Amino acid sequence: MDVVKAIETRKSIRKYRPDPVEPEKLAQIAEAFRMAPSAGNGQSWKLLIVTDPAAKERMREASPSRHPMITQAPCMLVGLCTTQNVMTNGHRVDTTDVCIAVSFAMLRAHELGLGTCWMANYTEPGLREALGISDDISIVAMMPLGYADEDPEPKPRKAIEEIVSYL
């Protein structure tokens, strides 16, 4: 699958089969995360791969929605950052860099036949406590990862003319 096909066919998956994700696929997804660009090549992001059922249950409890996909998926990916610097444009490095890296991981997972769903439905203090993450690390995103147990219809997208301008 080329990158265009991955972008065009990726869907948010909210129901997962219990089948474990093979270690070699986890390694390939982690490598895609690692290869993402970062501000000034700082590479201050970290990827936490959670497979322990008790830890996933604590994550679910830390999520206001308590969505079942958190414990249903065999893995949860958590995008972390070791710096909370602000770039010259005023945007935070952690949010920008980790979002890019998680997106790379998401597309690689799709290419490998795995489903994901971007999640930001958590409280940082609750998730920090659930996973034993120190206060100097920011938690930017979490994402279930596993084999899909659904095939949702593609979501509609705005017309290109609505979102792209040329100057």
BAGUVO-87757 format. One line per 2 residues: number of its first residue (from 1); their letters; for each residue x, y, z of N, C-alpha, C, CB. Coordinates in nm, 2 decimals, always signed. Each point is the difference from the previous one (the first is absolute). Glycine has a CB too. Layout:
BEGIN
NUM> A> X/Y/Z/X/Y/Z/X/Y/Z/X/Y/Z ~ ... $
END
This chain:
BEGIN
1> MD> +0.09/-0.12/+0.00/-0.09/+0.12/+0.00/+0.09/+0.12/+0.00/-0.19/-0.12/+0.12 ~ +0.16/+0.22/-0.21/+0.08/+0.12/+0.00/-0.06/+0.10/+0.10/+0.07/-0.04/-0.24 $
3> VV> +0.00/+0.15/+0.26/-0.05/+0.09/+0.10/-0.13/+0.07/-0.03/+0.24/+0.04/+0.06 ~ -0.26/-0.02/-0.19/-0.13/+0.07/-0.04/-0.12/-0.10/+0.03/+0.12/+0.13/-0.19 $
5> KA> -0.10/-0.25/+0.15/-0.11/-0.10/+0.03/-0.02/-0.01/+0.15/+0.06/-0.13/-0.21 ~ +0.05/+0.13/+0.29/-0.02/-0.01/+0.15/-0.08/+0.12/+0.05/+0.22/-0.13/+0.02 $
7> IE> -0.19/+0.25/-0.07/-0.07/+0.12/+0.04/-0.14/+0.00/-0.04/+0.21/+0.13/-0.02 ~ -0.24/-0.18/-0.10/-0.14/+0.00/-0.06/-0.08/-0.11/+0.06/+0.09/+0.09/-0.21 $
9> TR> -0.04/-0.20/+0.26/-0.08/-0.11/+0.05/+0.00/-0.02/+0.15/+0.05/-0.11/-0.22 ~ +0.03/+0.18/+0.29/+0.00/-0.01/+0.15/-0.13/+0.04/+0.06/+0.25/+0.04/+0.00 $
11> KS> -0.30/-0.12/+0.10/-0.12/+0.04/+0.07/+0.02/-0.01/+0.15/-0.14/-0.09/-0.20 ~ +0.06/+0.16/+0.27/+0.01/-0.01/+0.15/-0.08/-0.13/+0.04/+0.02/+0.25/+0.03 $
13> IR> +0.05/-0.34/+0.04/-0.06/-0.12/+0.04/-0.02/+0.00/+0.15/+0.12/-0.12/-0.18 ~ -0.25/+0.09/+0.22/-0.04/+0.00/+0.14/-0.03/-0.13/+0.06/-0.08/+0.23/-0.04 $
15> KY> +0.08/-0.34/-0.04/-0.02/-0.13/+0.05/+0.12/-0.09/-0.05/-0.26/+0.03/+0.00 ~ +0.31/-0.11/+0.09/+0.12/-0.08/-0.03/-0.02/-0.15/+0.04/+0.14/+0.21/+0.04 $
17> RP> -0.07/-0.29/-0.12/+0.00/-0.14/+0.03/+0.11/-0.02/+0.11/-0.07/-0.07/-0.24 ~ +0.06/-0.04/+0.32/+0.10/-0.02/+0.11/+0.14/-0.05/-0.05/-0.20/-0.05/+0.14 $
19> DP> +0.21/+0.02/-0.27/+0.13/-0.05/-0.05/+0.12/+0.09/+0.04/-0.13/-0.11/-0.19 ~ +0.23/+0.06/+0.24/+0.12/+0.08/+0.04/+0.07/+0.05/-0.13/+0.03/-0.12/+0.21 $
21> VE> +0.03/+0.24/-0.19/+0.08/+0.06/-0.12/+0.14/-0.06/+0.01/-0.14/+0.22/+0.00 ~ +0.18/-0.27/-0.11/+0.13/-0.07/-0.01/+0.11/+0.10/+0.04/-0.08/-0.15/-0.18 $
23> PE> +0.18/+0.10/+0.25/+0.12/+0.09/+0.04/+0.07/+0.07/-0.12/+0.03/-0.15/+0.20 ~ -0.02/+0.08/-0.31/+0.07/+0.06/-0.11/-0.09/+0.12/-0.06/+0.11/-0.22/-0.05 $
25> KL> -0.24/+0.21/+0.06/-0.08/+0.11/-0.05/+0.01/+0.12/+0.10/-0.16/-0.16/-0.11 ~ +0.16/+0.13/+0.24/+0.02/+0.10/+0.10/+0.13/+0.08/-0.02/-0.14/-0.13/+0.16 $
27> AQ> +0.24/+0.05/-0.20/+0.14/+0.06/-0.02/-0.01/+0.09/-0.12/+0.11/-0.20/+0.10 ~ -0.18/+0.16/-0.21/-0.01/+0.08/-0.12/-0.08/+0.13/+0.03/+0.01/-0.21/-0.14 $
29> IA> -0.11/+0.20/+0.22/-0.08/+0.12/+0.04/+0.09/+0.09/+0.08/-0.22/-0.13/-0.01 ~ +0.29/+0.08/+0.11/+0.09/+0.08/+0.08/+0.11/+0.07/-0.09/-0.04/-0.16/+0.20 $
31> EA> +0.09/+0.09/-0.30/+0.09/+0.05/-0.09/-0.05/+0.12/-0.08/+0.11/-0.22/-0.01 ~ -0.24/+0.21/-0.03/-0.06/+0.11/-0.07/-0.02/+0.12/+0.09/-0.12/-0.16/-0.15 $
33> FR> +0.09/+0.14/+0.27/-0.01/+0.10/+0.10/+0.14/+0.07/+0.02/-0.19/-0.12/+0.12 ~ +0.29/+0.04/-0.11/+0.14/+0.05/+0.02/+0.04/+0.08/-0.12/+0.05/-0.20/+0.14 $
35> MA> -0.09/+0.17/-0.26/+0.05/+0.06/-0.12/-0.07/+0.14/-0.03/+0.06/-0.23/-0.09 ~ -0.16/+0.26/+0.16/-0.07/+0.12/-0.02/+0.09/+0.13/+0.02/-0.22/-0.12/+0.07 $
37> PS> +0.19/+0.22/-0.14/+0.07/+0.13/+0.02/-0.03/+0.06/+0.13/+0.01/+0.04/-0.25 ~ +0.08/+0.04/+0.31/-0.02/+0.07/+0.12/+0.06/+0.14/-0.01/-0.01/-0.22/+0.13 $
39> AG> -0.04/+0.31/-0.05/+0.06/+0.14/+0.00/+0.14/-0.01/+0.03/-0.22/+0.09/+0.07 ~ +0.30/-0.03/-0.15/+0.15/+0.01/+0.02/+0.06/-0.14/+0.01/-0.03/+0.22/+0.11 $
41> NG> -0.04/-0.32/-0.16/+0.05/-0.14/+0.02/+0.02/-0.04/+0.15/+0.11/+0.01/-0.23 ~ -0.19/+0.05/+0.31/+0.02/-0.02/+0.15/-0.04/-0.14/+0.04/-0.05/+0.24/+0.03 $
43> QS> -0.04/-0.31/-0.10/-0.04/-0.14/+0.02/-0.03/-0.02/+0.15/+0.14/-0.07/-0.19 ~ -0.22/+0.17/+0.25/-0.03/-0.01/+0.14/-0.13/-0.08/+0.03/+0.11/+0.22/+0.03 $
45> WK> -0.16/-0.29/-0.13/-0.12/-0.08/+0.02/+0.04/-0.14/+0.04/-0.12/+0.13/-0.17 ~ +0.02/-0.19/+0.24/+0.01/-0.14/+0.04/-0.13/-0.07/-0.03/+0.17/+0.06/+0.19 $
47> LL> -0.15/-0.19/-0.21/-0.12/-0.08/-0.03/-0.01/-0.11/+0.11/+0.02/+0.04/-0.25 ~ -0.13/-0.04/+0.31/-0.03/-0.11/+0.10/-0.10/-0.09/-0.06/+0.04/+0.16/+0.20 $
49> IV> +0.00/-0.29/-0.20/-0.09/-0.10/-0.06/-0.05/-0.08/+0.12/+0.12/-0.02/-0.22 ~ -0.25/+0.03/+0.25/-0.07/-0.07/+0.11/-0.07/-0.12/-0.04/-0.02/+0.22/+0.12 $
51> TD> +0.06/-0.34/-0.07/-0.07/-0.12/-0.03/-0.05/-0.07/+0.13/+0.14/-0.03/-0.20 ~ -0.10/+0.08/+0.31/-0.04/-0.06/+0.13/-0.15/+0.03/+0.02/+0.23/+0.02/+0.10 $
53> PA> -0.32/-0.13/-0.08/-0.14/+0.03/+0.02/-0.03/+0.09/+0.12/-0.04/-0.22/-0.10 ~ +0.11/+0.20/+0.21/-0.02/+0.09/+0.12/+0.03/+0.14/-0.03/+0.05/-0.19/+0.15 $
55> AK> +0.05/+0.22/-0.22/+0.04/+0.14/-0.04/-0.10/+0.05/-0.09/+0.24/-0.05/+0.03 ~ -0.29/-0.03/-0.13/-0.10/+0.05/-0.09/-0.13/+0.03/+0.07/+0.10/-0.13/-0.18 $
57> ER> -0.14/+0.05/+0.28/-0.11/+0.03/+0.08/+0.01/+0.13/+0.08/-0.04/-0.24/+0.02 ~ +0.16/+0.27/+0.03/+0.02/+0.13/+0.07/-0.01/+0.11/-0.10/+0.15/-0.11/+0.17 $
59> MR> -0.10/+0.09/-0.29/-0.02/+0.10/-0.10/-0.14/+0.03/-0.03/+0.22/-0.07/-0.10 ~ -0.30/-0.04/+0.09/-0.14/+0.02/-0.03/-0.07/+0.08/+0.11/+0.00/-0.22/-0.12 $
61> EA> +0.04/+0.19/+0.25/-0.06/+0.07/+0.11/+0.04/+0.15/+0.00/+0.01/-0.21/+0.13 ~ +0.11/+0.24/-0.19/+0.04/+0.14/+0.00/-0.06/+0.08/-0.12/+0.22/-0.08/+0.10 $
63> SP> -0.30/+0.01/-0.18/-0.06/+0.06/-0.12/-0.14/+0.04/+0.04/+0.14/-0.13/-0.16 ~ -0.18/+0.25/+0.15/-0.14/+0.04/+0.03/-0.11/-0.09/-0.07/+0.08/+0.23/+0.04 $
65> SR> -0.05/-0.27/-0.16/-0.10/-0.08/-0.08/+0.00/-0.15/+0.05/+0.02/+0.16/-0.20 ~ +0.09/-0.20/+0.26/+0.02/-0.14/+0.04/-0.03/-0.09/-0.12/-0.06/+0.05/+0.24 $
67> HP> +0.11/-0.01/-0.36/-0.03/-0.07/-0.12/+0.05/-0.14/+0.00/+0.00/+0.21/-0.13 ~ -0.08/-0.31/+0.10/+0.05/-0.14/+0.00/+0.11/-0.03/-0.09/-0.22/-0.06/+0.06 $
69> MI> +0.24/+0.14/-0.17/+0.11/-0.04/-0.09/+0.14/+0.01/+0.07/-0.14/+0.09/-0.19 ~ +0.15/-0.02/+0.30/+0.13/+0.02/+0.07/+0.04/-0.14/+0.06/-0.05/+0.24/+0.05 $
71> TQ> -0.04/-0.32/+0.00/+0.03/-0.13/+0.05/-0.02/-0.11/-0.10/-0.06/+0.08/+0.23 ~ -0.02/-0.05/-0.33/-0.03/-0.10/-0.11/+0.12/-0.02/-0.09/-0.24/+0.05/+0.02 $
73> AP> +0.30/+0.06/-0.06/+0.12/-0.01/-0.09/+0.12/-0.07/+0.07/-0.08/+0.21/-0.12 ~ +0.15/-0.29/+0.05/+0.11/-0.07/+0.07/+0.12/+0.10/+0.04/-0.06/-0.20/-0.13 $
75> CM> +0.06/+0.31/+0.07/+0.11/+0.10/+0.03/-0.06/+0.14/+0.01/+0.17/-0.14/-0.11 ~ -0.11/+0.22/+0.19/-0.03/+0.14/+0.00/+0.14/+0.07/-0.02/-0.21/-0.02/+0.16 $
77> LV> +0.21/+0.11/-0.25/+0.12/+0.08/-0.03/-0.02/+0.14/+0.07/+0.05/-0.12/-0.22 ~ +0.05/+0.16/+0.29/-0.01/+0.13/+0.07/+0.12/+0.09/-0.04/-0.11/-0.11/+0.20 $
79> GL> +0.08/+0.22/-0.26/+0.10/+0.09/-0.05/+0.04/+0.10/+0.11/-0.09/-0.02/-0.24 ~ +0.22/+0.02/+0.27/+0.05/+0.08/+0.11/+0.11/+0.10/-0.05/-0.05/-0.19/+0.17 $
81> CT> +0.08/+0.29/-0.09/+0.10/+0.09/-0.04/+0.08/+0.04/+0.13/-0.13/+0.09/-0.20 ~ +0.26/-0.08/+0.18/+0.09/+0.03/+0.12/+0.03/+0.15/+0.01/+0.10/-0.22/-0.02 $
83> TQ> -0.16/+0.30/-0.07/+0.02/+0.15/+0.01/-0.13/+0.07/-0.02/+0.24/-0.03/-0.08 ~ -0.26/+0.14/+0.14/-0.12/+0.08/-0.02/+0.04/+0.14/-0.05/-0.12/-0.13/+0.18 $
85> NV> +0.23/+0.13/-0.26/+0.05/+0.13/-0.06/-0.10/+0.06/-0.09/+0.23/-0.08/+0.02 ~ -0.22/+0.20/-0.05/-0.09/+0.07/-0.09/+0.09/+0.05/-0.12/-0.16/+0.07/+0.18 $
87> MT> +0.12/-0.10/-0.30/+0.08/+0.04/-0.12/-0.02/+0.15/-0.02/-0.03/-0.23/-0.10 ~ +0.11/+0.28/+0.01/+0.00/+0.15/-0.03/-0.14/+0.04/-0.05/+0.24/-0.01/-0.04 $
89> NG> -0.32/-0.08/-0.02/-0.13/+0.03/-0.05/-0.11/+0.00/+0.11/+0.07/-0.10/-0.22 ~ -0.03/+0.07/+0.34/-0.09/+0.00/+0.11/-0.07/-0.14/+0.03/-0.04/+0.23/-0.06 $
91> HR> +0.06/-0.33/-0.03/-0.05/-0.13/+0.02/+0.09/-0.08/+0.09/-0.12/+0.01/-0.22 ~ +0.06/-0.10/+0.30/+0.07/-0.09/+0.08/+0.07/-0.11/-0.08/-0.15/+0.05/+0.19 $
93> VD> +0.27/-0.08/-0.16/+0.08/-0.11/-0.07/-0.07/-0.13/+0.03/+0.22/+0.13/+0.02 ~ -0.26/-0.16/+0.10/-0.05/-0.13/+0.04/-0.12/-0.04/-0.09/+0.09/+0.03/+0.24 $
95> TT> -0.19/+0.07/-0.24/-0.12/-0.03/-0.08/+0.03/-0.02/-0.15/-0.13/+0.13/+0.17 ~ +0.21/-0.04/-0.22/+0.03/-0.01/-0.15/+0.08/-0.13/-0.03/+0.00/+0.25/-0.01 $
97> DV> +0.11/-0.27/+0.08/+0.08/-0.12/-0.03/-0.07/-0.13/+0.02/+0.20/+0.14/+0.06 ~ -0.26/-0.15/+0.05/-0.07/-0.13/+0.03/-0.11/-0.03/-0.09/+0.06/+0.03/+0.24 $
99> CI> -0.14/+0.07/-0.28/-0.11/-0.02/-0.09/+0.05/-0.05/-0.14/-0.13/+0.18/+0.12 ~ +0.24/-0.12/-0.16/+0.06/-0.05/-0.13/+0.05/-0.15/+0.02/+0.08/+0.24/-0.06 $
101> AV> -0.02/-0.27/+0.17/+0.05/-0.14/+0.01/-0.11/-0.10/+0.02/+0.20/+0.10/+0.11 ~ -0.30/-0.06/-0.04/-0.12/-0.09/+0.02/-0.07/-0.02/-0.14/-0.03/+0.08/+0.24 $
103> SF> +0.03/+0.02/-0.32/-0.06/-0.01/-0.14/+0.08/-0.10/-0.08/-0.09/+0.24/+0.02 ~ +0.22/-0.23/-0.01/+0.09/-0.09/-0.08/-0.03/-0.14/+0.05/+0.18/+0.17/-0.02 $
105> AM> -0.19/-0.19/+0.15/-0.03/-0.14/+0.06/-0.14/-0.05/-0.05/+0.15/+0.06/+0.20 ~ -0.24/+0.03/-0.20/-0.14/-0.03/-0.04/+0.00/-0.05/-0.15/-0.09/+0.17/+0.16 $
107> LR> +0.16/-0.10/-0.25/+0.00/-0.04/-0.14/+0.08/-0.13/-0.02/-0.01/+0.24/-0.06 ~ +0.12/-0.26/+0.14/+0.07/-0.13/-0.01/-0.09/-0.12/+0.05/+0.22/+0.13/+0.03 $
109> AH> -0.29/-0.10/+0.08/-0.09/-0.11/+0.05/-0.10/-0.04/-0.10/+0.03/+0.09/+0.23 ~ -0.09/+0.01/-0.30/-0.10/-0.02/-0.10/+0.06/-0.09/-0.12/-0.12/+0.22/+0.06 $
111> EL> +0.24/-0.18/-0.10/+0.07/-0.07/-0.10/+0.02/-0.15/+0.04/+0.12/+0.21/-0.07 ~ -0.10/-0.23/+0.20/+0.03/-0.14/+0.05/-0.13/-0.08/+0.03/+0.21/+0.09/+0.09 $
113> GL> -0.33/-0.03/-0.12/-0.12/-0.06/+0.01/-0.06/+0.01/+0.14/+0.07/-0.16/-0.16 ~ -0.03/+0.26/+0.24/-0.05/+0.03/+0.13/-0.08/+0.12/+0.01/+0.20/-0.11/+0.09 $
115> GT> -0.29/+0.12/+0.00/-0.09/+0.11/+0.02/+0.05/+0.09/+0.11/-0.19/-0.13/-0.08 ~ +0.15/+0.26/+0.08/+0.03/+0.09/+0.10/-0.11/+0.10/+0.01/+0.25/-0.03/-0.04 $
117> CW> -0.25/+0.11/+0.15/-0.09/+0.11/+0.01/+0.06/+0.11/+0.09/-0.20/-0.16/-0.03 ~ +0.22/+0.28/-0.02/+0.06/+0.10/+0.08/-0.09/+0.03/+0.11/+0.11/+0.10/-0.20 $
119> MA> -0.05/-0.09/+0.32/-0.08/+0.03/+0.12/+0.07/+0.11/+0.08/-0.08/-0.23/+0.01 ~ +0.00/+0.33/+0.03/+0.04/+0.10/+0.10/-0.09/+0.01/+0.11/+0.11/+0.13/-0.19 $
121> NY> -0.20/-0.23/+0.21/-0.10/+0.00/+0.10/+0.06/-0.05/+0.13/-0.19/-0.02/-0.17 ~ +0.27/+0.09/+0.24/+0.06/-0.03/+0.13/+0.03/+0.12/+0.07/+0.09/-0.22/-0.09 $
123> TE> -0.07/+0.21/+0.22/+0.06/+0.11/+0.07/+0.14/-0.03/+0.02/-0.22/+0.06/+0.12 ~ +0.31/+0.04/-0.14/+0.14/-0.03/+0.01/+0.04/-0.04/+0.14/+0.04/+0.16/-0.18 $
125> PG> -0.09/-0.10/+0.29/+0.04/-0.05/+0.13/-0.05/-0.14/+0.03/-0.01/+0.24/+0.08 ~ -0.11/-0.27/-0.13/-0.05/-0.14/+0.02/+0.08/-0.10/-0.07/-0.22/+0.09/+0.03 $
127> LR> +0.25/-0.06/-0.16/+0.08/-0.10/-0.08/+0.14/-0.01/+0.05/-0.14/+0.06/-0.20 ~ +0.20/+0.05/+0.25/+0.13/+0.01/+0.05/+0.01/-0.10/+0.12/+0.03/+0.24/-0.07 $
129> EA> -0.13/-0.23/+0.16/+0.00/-0.08/+0.12/-0.02/-0.15/-0.04/-0.10/+0.19/+0.13 ~ +0.01/-0.22/-0.23/-0.03/-0.13/-0.04/+0.12/-0.07/-0.05/-0.23/+0.07/-0.06 $
131> LG> +0.32/+0.00/-0.01/+0.12/-0.06/-0.06/+0.13/+0.03/+0.07/-0.12/+0.02/-0.21 ~ +0.11/+0.05/+0.32/+0.12/+0.03/+0.08/+0.10/+0.09/-0.08/-0.03/-0.22/+0.11 $
133> IS> -0.02/+0.32/-0.18/+0.08/+0.09/-0.08/+0.03/+0.13/+0.08/-0.10/-0.09/-0.22 ~ +0.22/+0.13/+0.23/+0.04/+0.11/+0.08/-0.05/+0.13/-0.06/+0.21/-0.12/+0.07 $
135> DD> -0.21/+0.23/+0.02/-0.06/+0.13/-0.04/+0.09/+0.07/-0.11/-0.09/+0.01/+0.23 ~ +0.21/-0.05/-0.25/+0.08/+0.07/-0.10/-0.02/-0.06/-0.14/+0.17/+0.05/+0.18 $
137> IS> -0.25/-0.14/-0.20/-0.04/-0.06/-0.13/-0.14/+0.04/-0.03/+0.16/-0.20/+0.04 ~ -0.18/+0.25/-0.16/-0.13/+0.03/-0.04/-0.07/-0.11/-0.08/+0.06/+0.24/-0.01 $
139> IV> -0.18/-0.26/+0.03/-0.08/-0.11/-0.07/-0.08/+0.07/-0.11/-0.01/-0.15/+0.21 ~ +0.04/+0.12/-0.33/-0.07/+0.07/-0.11/-0.11/-0.07/-0.06/+0.22/+0.10/-0.05 $
141> AM> -0.21/-0.23/+0.03/-0.10/-0.08/-0.06/+0.00/-0.15/+0.04/+0.01/+0.16/-0.20 ~ -0.12/-0.22/+0.19/-0.01/-0.15/+0.01/-0.08/-0.06/-0.11/+0.03/+0.02/+0.25 $
143> MP> +0.01/-0.14/-0.28/-0.06/-0.06/-0.12/-0.01/-0.15/+0.01/+0.09/+0.19/-0.14 ~ -0.21/-0.25/+0.14/-0.01/-0.15/-0.01/+0.06/-0.05/-0.13/-0.21/+0.01/+0.15 $
145> LG> +0.26/-0.13/-0.14/+0.06/-0.06/-0.11/-0.03/-0.15/+0.00/+0.19/+0.17/+0.00 ~ -0.24/-0.22/-0.11/-0.03/-0.15/-0.01/-0.07/-0.03/-0.13/-0.01/-0.01/+0.25 $
147> YA> -0.03/-0.11/-0.26/-0.07/-0.05/-0.12/-0.15/+0.04/+0.01/+0.16/-0.19/-0.03 ~ -0.21/+0.26/-0.07/-0.14/+0.05/+0.00/-0.10/-0.11/+0.01/+0.08/+0.19/-0.14 $
149> DE> -0.18/-0.16/+0.21/-0.12/-0.09/+0.01/-0.12/+0.08/-0.05/+0.09/-0.12/+0.20 ~ -0.07/+0.21/-0.29/-0.10/+0.07/-0.07/+0.06/+0.06/-0.13/-0.12/+0.06/+0.22 $
151> DP> +0.03/-0.02/-0.31/+0.05/+0.06/-0.12/-0.09/+0.12/-0.03/+0.08/-0.22/-0.10 ~ -0.06/+0.33/+0.17/-0.09/+0.12/-0.01/+0.01/+0.06/-0.14/+0.03/+0.04/+0.24 $
153> EP> -0.14/+0.03/-0.28/+0.00/+0.07/-0.12/+0.09/+0.12/+0.01/-0.24/-0.07/-0.05 ~ +0.31/+0.11/-0.06/+0.08/+0.12/+0.00/-0.08/+0.12/+0.04/+0.15/-0.10/-0.18 $
155> KP> -0.08/+0.19/+0.25/-0.07/+0.13/+0.04/+0.01/+0.09/-0.12/+0.06/-0.03/+0.25 ~ -0.16/+0.12/-0.26/+0.01/+0.10/-0.11/+0.11/+0.10/+0.02/-0.25/-0.03/-0.04 $
157> RK> +0.30/+0.08/-0.06/+0.11/+0.10/+0.00/-0.05/+0.12/-0.07/+0.18/-0.18/+0.01 ~ -0.14/+0.30/+0.03/-0.03/+0.12/-0.06/+0.07/+0.00/-0.14/-0.02/+0.12/+0.22 $
159> AI> -0.04/-0.05/-0.31/+0.06/+0.02/-0.14/+0.13/+0.07/+0.02/-0.23/+0.01/-0.11 ~ +0.33/-0.04/+0.02/+0.13/+0.06/+0.01/-0.01/+0.15/-0.01/+0.09/-0.20/-0.11 $
161> EE> -0.19/+0.25/+0.03/-0.01/+0.15/-0.01/-0.04/+0.07/+0.13/-0.07/-0.04/-0.24 ~ +0.01/-0.04/+0.33/-0.04/+0.06/+0.13/+0.12/+0.02/+0.10/-0.23/-0.11/-0.04 $
163> IV> +0.33/+0.03/+0.01/+0.11/+0.00/+0.10/+0.14/+0.05/-0.05/-0.12/-0.18/+0.11 ~ +0.13/+0.19/-0.24/+0.13/+0.04/-0.06/-0.01/+0.13/-0.07/+0.06/-0.24/-0.03 $
165> SY> +0.03/+0.33/+0.06/+0.01/+0.13/-0.07/+0.15/+0.01/-0.05/-0.18/+0.11/+0.14 ~ +0.19/-0.03/-0.25/+0.13/+0.03/-0.06/+0.02/+0.15/+0.01/-0.01/-0.21/-0.15 $
167> L> +0.13/+0.25/+0.18/+0.03/+0.14/+0.01/+0.12/+0.04/-0.09/-0.09/+0.01/+0.23 $
END
